[in-house]
């Protein structure tokens, strides 16, 4: 497939069908195209929205090329697209430990941050976690901590041709959109945060075609998670709804309450403070909100308030801290 023709079509406002999108991404990751072509291809999707067919084709290619890891447990992933440029503290990673401690096994797919200082990989690496794609080691993590962590580059080796270009561009690309939907553990339950309402709807279409229990979140203020700074929209297996922080019986917050710090040390301090029961009421509230919706996703019949109550207990009891320590094996 010739990139010149593809770029000409895309610049002419045409879109790719699902199969073409799949093949282009396979060719792109195999080193068939030069860096300038890859950069141009990624830039097209920064200038216009991505279609559901394009997203599905890219997803299928990534899953075809990944190193798969299957678990017996019904694992869940909690993952945001990133790219909301809000520099929040690491809410989804904290929520992952709270979910695991509440009894729902987690296979967390993560990477280094793009638009914020501390992606999930940054924070775990800071605390000395050693990334692995060894299936037995990941299974031991699940047994020990009810959570395992999958550093995306180790499971998507085909991405090595693209990684340097993404890093040089330094802005969100369509690969950010793919992160949550290409978990190599093929989780049956998924909480996904996205940075735009349009993308939330597209994810909704994609997930409706699967047999997953899913919940897709977008805060109207532009966050790829529940921020409690505004109303938020969610899409799940049953439909969609718009909720206010008050509907969760949680306080309305300001953007400043969610600040992730300006250094890695500051980010890490917030992270461990929350787990150790020293987080601010605002920090605790936003982690409970996102965890509660994840637990609701895993067990919808008992309702959102049940998920929130389990989340609060899991964090405040110190069990989430124990899950974190067990993952680090300390």
N, C-alpha and C positions, 0 to 999 in steps of 0.2 A: 504494500500500500504506500503510495507516494505522498509524503508530507506536503509537498508543494500544492498538490491538488486539494488535499484536505484543508489546508490553510486558506486557499483561494475560496473554497466553498464556505468555510466558516466566516471569513471576512465579508463574504457576500450575504451574510445573515441566514445561511442555511444551518440546519442542525444535523447531528449524526443519528442514524438509527442505532438500536441497541447492539446489534452484531458488529457494526462498523466501529462503534465506540470500544467494544471489547477488544477487537483486533488491533486498533490503534494503540491502546494502552499496552497490550502484549508486545507490540513492535517497539514502542517507546522505551519500555523497561529493558528490552533485550539489547539495547545499544544500537539499534538500526538508524536512529536519527542523531544529528549533531546537537550540541548544547543550544545553539541559537534557535534551531527548529523547536526543540523541547520548550524553551523559554517562550517562544512565540505562541505555541499551542496552549501553554498554561495561561498566558496573558489574555487570550481570547475569552476565557471563562471568568476573568476578572472584569471584563468590559460588558459582559451580558450574562444573564441567568443561565443556569444549566437546566437541560430538560430532564424529565423523569427517565426517558429512554437512555440518555447519555449517562446519567448517574447509575442506572441499572447495569449498563454495559461495562462501565469502569469497575463497578463493584464485582461483577462476575469475573472479570480478568484478574483482579487482585486476589480473590478467593481461590481462583484456579492456580495462581502462581505461589500462594503462601505455603508455609510449612504448617500443616494442620495439627491440632492437638485436641483430641476428643476425651471428654471426661464422662464418667458414669452419672455424676450428679447433675441436676438441672441448674447449671451455672447461669449467673446473671452478669451482665456488664453494665457499668455506669460510666458513661463517656460523653464528654462535650466535644463539639467540633472545634472549640477554641476560635480564635479569630474575631472575638467580640471587642477586642482592644480595651478591655475594662480593667485589666490588672487586678483582678480579685485574688484573694487567697485561694488555696487549692481546695475548693469546695467539693468537687466530684470525687477526688481521691480520699478526702476525709470521709465523705459519705460512704465510700466503698467499704471502709473498715467498720463503720457503724452498721451497715447492712450485713456484712459477714458475721459480726458479733451478735446480730439479732437472729442468726440461724439460716440466712439465705446464702448459699455458696456463691462466691464471686470469682470470675475470671476477668481481671481488669486489664484492658488493652490500653496502652499508653505510650507517650513519646515525649520528647523534649518540647518545651513551650515554643510557640511561634510568636504570638502577640503578647504573651505575658512572660514574666520572669521565670515562673515555676510551673512547668508542665509536670505531669505525674512522674515522669522519668527523672526530671531534675531533682524532685523532692526526695524520692526513694534513694537515688544515688548519693545525695547529700548525707543521708543517714546510714550509708554504708551497704545498701542492698546491692547484691551482685546479680546483674541480669543474666537470665539463662533461657534457652529454648529446649532444654532437656526435659522430655515428657515426664520421666520418673521424678525428677526434682520438683517439677510443677505440681505433680500429684501429691508429693510429700507436703508441699506448702498448703495445699487444700486440706489435707488430713490434719495438719498441725494448726492452721490458722483460719480455716474455712475461706481462704482467699489465696489466689496466686496472681502474680503480676507478669504480664507479657509485654516486654519492651518491643514495640512494633518493628524496628529495623531488623531484629533477629528473626522475625517470622515472615518478613517480606523482603528477602534478599534481592529480589528483582528490582527493588527500589533504589539500589545503590547508584545507578546511573542518574537518578533524578534528585537524590538528596542534596548534592552540592549546589544544584541550581535553585532548589527551594530555599536553601540557606542564604544564597547570594541575593535572591529576590527579597527575602525577609518580610513578605506579606502573605496573607492567607491565599491559598490557591484551591483548586477543586480537590486537592488531596486532603485538605482539612475536612472537607465535606465527607470524604470517604472513610476517615479514621474510625468512626463509630460503627460503620456497617461492614467492616472487613475483619472483624475479630476472628482469629484463626481457631478459636475454641468453638465457633459456631454456637454461641449461647442461645438457649431457648427463651430467655427472658432478657429484656433490654430496656434500660432507661437512657434516653438520648437527649442531650441538650443541644440546641441549634441557635445560630446567631441571627437568623431572620425568619419571619413568619412564612415567607414563600418556601424556604427550604424545609420548614416544619411540615408544611402541607405535602411537599414532594416525598419526604421521608414517610409520611402517613400512607401515601399511595404504595410505596415500595413495601412497607411492612405489612400492609393488608394482604399482599400476595404471598406472605409466608405463614408458617404455623407458630410464630413466636408470640409470646405475651409481650407487648411493647407499650411504652409510654414516651411520647416525644414532648419536650418542654421548650417553651420560649417565653422569656419575660418581655413584656411590651416595651420596657425601657431599653431593650437591645442586648440583654444578657443571654448566654447560652446555658442558662440554668434558672432555677427560681431564685430571684435576687431579694424578694420581699420589698424592693423599692417601688414596685408597681404591680399592676395586675399581671397575670401570666396565663398563657394559653397552653392547654395540653391536648394531645391527640392520643387515643388508645384504641384497643380492640373494639370498644363499644361506640366510639364517636369522638366528639371534641367538646371542650368546655373552657370558659373563661372564669378564672377565680381571682379573688383579691387576697392579700395577706390575712385579712380579717376572717376569711372563710376557713383558714387553717388554724384560727385562734392564735395567730402569731403577730408580732408587732410589725409595723411598717418601718422600713429602714432607709437610711440615706446611702448614697454611693460611697461616702467616706467610711461607713461602717464595715465595708467589704474590702477595703484596701489590702493588697497583698504584700505591701512593703516595697522598698526600692533596692534591697540587696537580697541575696540568697539566704544570708543569716537571718534577716528579718522574716522572710517567708517561712523558713524552717521553724523559727520561734513561734509564730502564729500556729503553725501546724501542730506542733507538739503541745503547746498550751491548750488548744482545744481538746486534744485527746486526754490530757492530764487534768481536765476539769478547771483549767485556769483561763479558758476563753472568755471573751466578753459575752454578755447576754445576746448581743446582735450576732456575733459569730456562731454561737451555739444555735440560735434560732434558724439561721439560714442552712446550717448543716442538717438540723432536724427536719426542716421543710423538704429538702432534696432527698434525704434518706427515707422520710415518711412516704413520699410519692413512689420511690423505688420499691418499698415494701408493699405498698398498695398494688403496684404493677404485678408483683409476685403473688399476691393473694387478694384479688379484687373483690371477692365475695364478702370480705369483712369491712370494706369501706376505707376511706382515706383517714378518718380519725384513728382507726385501729393501727394503721401504718405509722402515723405520727406518734402515737403512744409508745409503740415498740421502739421507734427510733430514739425517743427521749430516754427511755429506760436503758437502751443499749449504750448510749453515750455517757449518761450520768452515772451508770453503775461501774464504769471503768473497763467494761468488757471490750469496748472498741480499742482502747489502749493495749489491752492484752492481745488482741488479734494482730495489732501492728507489731508488737514485740515478738509475737510468735512467727510472724512472717520474716522478720529480721533474724529470727532464731537466737534472740538474746534473753 
